[in-house]
Amino acid sequence: MLLEMEQLGGEKMRKIVGLLVCFMVMGVLLYRPASSVDGETLFKMKCGKCHTKGGGAPIFAPVKYASSQWKRFFQREKHKRKKDISSDVSEKEIALIKEYLIDHAADSDRPIAAGLR
Ligand code: HEC
């Protein structure tokens, strides 16, 4: 028993510790906090910057359009014709906002009439 522990304390133990350190470093490197901002928050934050009282653009809610209309709006980048917002909102954020608007469009299961203020 004592002999085993001694052996473990040698080469094997060093290997185990080495592996553990490896895993810890990998864990730190690979760790990405789950995205804490969702589509709704982004919609209010990013789109609400202009689409608000005194913001220069009309206030609207997801129910303003049916899901197919929202899809077309984003697919054809219709906003660009009104105003280029690519410097305000990233592609990733647009994707989340699009999802939110479609999920709560006029013909969706959970239409949301109030969005921005
Ligand atoms: C930098 C300011 C700005 C930002 C940010 C912005 N918009 Fe706009 N938006 C405008 C302006 C200006 C118009 C044109 C208003 C008009 O025609 O009178 C417009 C028009 C629109 C329209 C068409 C008008 C309507 O009410 O149907 C929609 C839909 C729209 N924006 C959605 C969005 C969405 C979704 C976001 C977020 C991804 C967003 N906008 C972010 C400024 C902005």
Residues whose N, C-alpha, C, O or C-beta is under 5 A from the ligand:
A	BS01	HEC	K46 C47 K49 C50 G56 A57 P58 F60 K82 K83 I85 D88 V89 I97
